[in-house]
């Protein structure tokens, strides 16, 4: 492999406020916090080192099954993960503004604007330049268009995995359609990288993900207690290895084990994130990365624990279920195709409603915060009808707030909390 010059890199670590809101949100867990910092730094450093040594670089959508790529020796980067980290470190607005100066609309997803502003205007992006880009349709259609900018601007191959929308359990013909695309992608990577695909490595990756998901659901289950042992803010912070190249590795499984063990020990010692818990809430949508710490602290002062979020609760599940589905690694491509129905953004309204009803019951939810996310239209578009139907089925109180997951310019803390406090008053009677 021919060594390559490393492009200018900046991901915010050199800033005085680099810890940001994400760091604040996991301060209660010193061991898992330290481990998360270590492994995510190793992930970032590995991207640079692999690129420097001439490895084949792939950028992927966050929901693409990373385990498949462990059948090769690649550098794997996730632009959505990187954009979320920049937002959590207070850099989202400036990177988004850079994209807007290039003509990209402020109405586009802020992940896209943060990423495009990082790489196109200054070429200081924090990710090595890719040799191949992979997107998928079970995330959002805008992501496909976002990644296609790089195909046009830099003549980089772009492979799109088309995942059928999910109104019911996955059909056999849909799974066969997805696996056929995986085989086509494998052939393309073999051709472009000169490597040979190793299915046994994929089987091992699936085993590691299986183990990680078992620990993750042990972690999630601690929120079913009263008071809750964790909050959704803890899950937002600790999900990072899942949306990186660490997924499908022992590092991924080990971190989720450490987080679950540490949280369980806190519960045994009577340490809770919201000690005076009065309200149990569900957050529906992507995490507001730039507000994690401030929002978590303010909710704690109000005695409100956000105990569940489908955004993180869906990890390791399929079709809106709360419980984990163990994966079978006998046929790795079939298994990974089956897993493509785990994400909330691919559900029809019926499945979304079923998922929320089950979560409300199992997590003893008092109220649901529907975050109308200005960046994620595919997640937000069904919320009004879903909220109405959820109220009819469960009687649970609901409220709508306006948020953007990476652009703080589209967020009003006081406006949001006026609505949340009104929800708490309604719950309290």
N, C-alpha and C positions, 0 to 999 in steps of 0.2 A: 504493500500500500504506500502510495506516495504521500509524504508529509505535506500538510497544507498550512498556510499562514492563518493564524487565528484572527477573525474579524474583531473590531472593537467591541468590547462587552461591557454592559452596565445593567445590573438588575436591582440597583437601589441599596446594595449592602454598604456602600460607602457613605450613605446619608446618616446624619445624626438620629433621625427618626426611623431608622431602618427596621426596628422591631415591629412597629405598627400595631394595628388592631388585632391581627391574627395572633401575635405573640401574647398580647394582653389576655386574649380569650382562653389561652391554655396555661396561664401562669399557675393555676392551681395544681397542675400535674408536673412537678419538677423532673421526674425521671423520664416520662414520655415526652415532655417538652424538649429536654436535652437530646433525646434520641431523634426526635423529629428534625431538629435543627441539624444534627449530624448527618442524617441520611439524605435530607433534601439538599444540603451543601454538597454531599457526595454525588448526588444526581446532577447538579449544576456543573460541578467540576468534571464529572465524567463526560458530559456533553462536549466540553471544551477539549479535554484530553483526547477523546475519540476522534473529534474533528481534526485536531492537530496531527494525529497519527494516520490520517487518510482513510478512516473508516467511512463506510457508506452511511449517509445521514438521511433519516426519514422523519418528517413531521407528520403527526397523526391527530385526528379529532379525539377529544377526551373519551368518547364512548366507544371508540374502536377497540376491539379485543387485542390488547397488547400481547397477550399470551401467544398469539399466532406469530408475531415477529420474533419471539424468542427462539424460533426455529432457524434463525440466522444470527450472525454476529454483526449487529447494527448499532448505530447511535440513534436513539429514539427520543424525540422531543415533542412536547405537547403545548402548542401556543396558547390554548385556553388556560392551562395551569399557570403559565408564565404571566399572562395578562391578569389573572386573579391575584397572583403574588404582588405584582406591581401596584394593583389597586389597593391591596391591604397595606402596602408601604406608603400610601399617599401619593403615588405617582400616576394614578389613572387619568386625572384631568389633563395634565400636561401632555401625556402621550396621545390622548384622544384629540386634543387640540392640534397636535402636529398632523394627524390624519386629516382633520377638517381643513387645515391650510392647503392640503393637497387636493381638496375637492370632495372628500368623502362626507356624506351627510351626517349631521348630528343625530338623525333618526336611526342610523345603523346601530347594531349591537355594539356596546362599549368594549366588549372583548376584542371585536374586530378592529375597532378604531385604536385601541391601546396597542394592539399588535402591529397594525399597519403603520401607525405613527412611529413605532419603535424601529421598524425595519426599512421603511421606504424613504422617510425624510432624512434621518440621521445615520441610518445603517448601524446604529448602536442599539442592538435589540436584546442581547442576553441569550440568544439562541444561535447555534452555528447554521450556516447556510445549508439548505437541504438539497439532496439529490433526487428525492421523491417526496411527494405530498399525498397523504391519504385522508380523504374525508368520508362522511357517511350521511345518509338521509334520515336516520333515526334520531339525529340530534336536532338540526334545523336546516332549512333550505338556505338560509343566509350563510351558514358556515361553508357550504359548497361554493357559493359565490366569492366569499372572502378568500378561501384558499386558491380559487381560480385566478385571483389577481396576481399571485406569484407565478402561476403558470404563464400568464401573458407577459408580465413584466420581466421575468428572468428565464423564461423558456424552460421551466422545470416540469417534469412529468407529474400529472395529477390523476390519481385513481380514485374514483367515487364508488363506494359500496352502497348499493341501493337496498335498503331494508324496508319491506312492506309495512305500512301503517298497521297498528295493532288494535283491533276491535274485540278480539277474543283470543283464546289460547292459540299459539302459533300453529299454522297448518303445515302438514308434511311438505306440500309443494313449495311453501314459502321458505322452509328450512333448506330444501334442496336448491332453491334459487340462490340463497345466500352462500351456501357451500360452493356452488359453482363459481361464484365471484371470488371466493377465497382462493380457489385453485388457480384462477386466472391471475390473481395478484401474486401468488407464490411464483408462478412462471415468470411474471414481469420482474420481480425482485431477483430471481436467479439470473435472468438475462442482463439486468442492469448492474448487479453487484458482482457477478461471477461466482457466487456462492451456491451451494447445494442445500436445499431445505432439509431440516432434520425433524421429523415428526415426534421422535422420542423427547426432544427438548421441549416441544409444545406440551406433551403429556405431563412432563415434570412441572412446567409452568402452571398448568391447570391444577395440579395437586397443591402447589403453593397457594394459589388463589383460593382454592377450596378451604384450606386451613385458615387463611387470612379472613375469609368471610365468616367462618365459624366464630373466630374471636371477635369480629366486628359486631355480629349479632348478639354476642354475650355482652359487649360494650353497650349496644343499643338497649338491651333488656334492662339495664340498670335504671333507665329513665321511667320504667313502669312502676317503680317503687314510689312511695309517698313518705317523706319528700323524695323527689327524683335524685338519683345518684349522679346523673349527668344531665346536661341540656343539649339542645340541638347545636348550640354554639360550640360545644366541645366536639361534636361530630363534624361540623364545618371545618374546624381547625385540623382535625386528625385524619380527614379523608385524603390529604395530599398525596400519600404514597400510591393510592389507588389510581389517581389520574396522572401518573408518571411512569417512566420505564421500570420503576420498582415493582409494579404490579406483576404478579406471576413469579416472584423471586422470594427467597427466604427472608430478605430484608422487609418485604411487604408483610409477610405473615408474622414476623417477629415484632414489628412495630405495633400491629393491631393487638397482639398478645400483651405487650407491655402496657398499652393504654388500657385494655380491659382489666388487667390485673391491678394496676394502680388505682383505677376508679373503684374496683371492688373493695380494695383495702380501705379506701376513704369511707365507703359506706359502712364497713365494719367498725371504723373508728368514729362514726357519727359525723363525718364531714360532708356537707352537702353544698351544691352551688347556690341554691336559694334556701337558706336555713329557715326562713319564715314564709315558706311556700303557702300561698293562698289560692293561686290561680294556675291551672295547667293549660298551656296553649300549644297550638300546632302552627308552624310557619309553612305556608305553601308558596314555594318558588325558590330560586337560587339564593344563596347567601349574599347579603349586602356586605361585600368584603371590606369596604372602606369604613364600615360602622360597627364591626363585630364587637370590639371592646366597649365602646360607648353605649351601644344598644344593650348589651348584656348587663352592664353595670346598672343602667337606669331601670331595666326590667326587674333586676334583683331588688332594688330599692322599693319597688312597687309590690314585691312579693309574688311576681309573675315568673313562672318557669316555662320556657318554650321547650317542651319535652320531646317533640318529634317534628321532623321535617321529611317529607317524601323524597326530597332532593338527595339526602344521604341515607334515608331508610330503605331506598330501593336497591342499594348495593347488595348483590348476591341473591336477588329475588327475580321473579318473572311476573309479568302481567298484573302488576299492582298489588301483589301479595305482601303481607307484612313479614311472613316467615321465610327463612332462607331455603333455597333449593340447592342441595348438594349436587355438584357437577360430576358427570361420568367422563373419565378421560380415555375410555376405550377407543372412541372415534373422535379425535380432537376437533376436527373441522365441524362435525355435526354438533358437538357440545358447544362450541363457540358460537355457532349459528343460533342455537337454541337460546343462548344468553342474551341475544340482541333485543329481546323484548323486556329487558329489565328497566329501561329508562322511562321516566314519566312523560317525556316529550314525545314519545311514540304511541301513547295511549289515546284511544277515543274517549269520549266523555263518560260512557258507561263504565269503563275500567277505572278511570280516574275517580269517579264517584264511589265505586266499590272499594277502592283502596283507601279513600278518606274515611268512609264509614267504618271500615275495619280498624283503622288507626285510632279513630275517635273512641271506639269501644275498648280496644286493648290498652290504650295509654290513658284512659279516663280523662279525655280532653274536655275542658270547660268552654273553650273558645278557639276559633280559628282565625288567624291573621292571613288574609289573602293579600300577598304582596303583588300588586299590579306593577310588573317590572317593565319599565319603558324600553329596555334593551331586548328582553326575551319575549317577543310577541307570541311565539308558538307555545310557550308555557302559560302565558297570561290570557290568551284569547278565550278560553272556555271557562274562566273563573267565575263570572257573574252567574251563568246558568248553573254551574256546579255548586256554588254557594247556596243558591235558592233551593236546589234539590237536596243538598246536605241538611239544610235547616228543616225541610219537610220530613226527612227520614230520621234524624237524630234529635232535633230540637236544640242543637248546639248553637251558641251565639257566634256570629261572624262579623268581621270588619274588613274593609279594604283600605290599604295604604299604598302610596306611590313611592317607588324605590327604583334605583338603577343599580345593578350589581357591581359595576366598576367605575361609574362616573358620578362623583359626589355633587356635581353641579345640578343634578336632577333629583336632589334629595333635600327635604326640609325636616330636620329633627323635630322641631316643635309641631309642625303640621302632622307628622306621623304619630307623635305621642299624644296629641289631642285626641286622635281617633282611638289609639290603643287604650288610653285611660277611660274613654267612653265605653269601650268594650268591657273593661274590668268593672266599671260601675254597673253595667247591665248584668254581668255574671253575678256580682255581689248582691244584686237586688236592691 
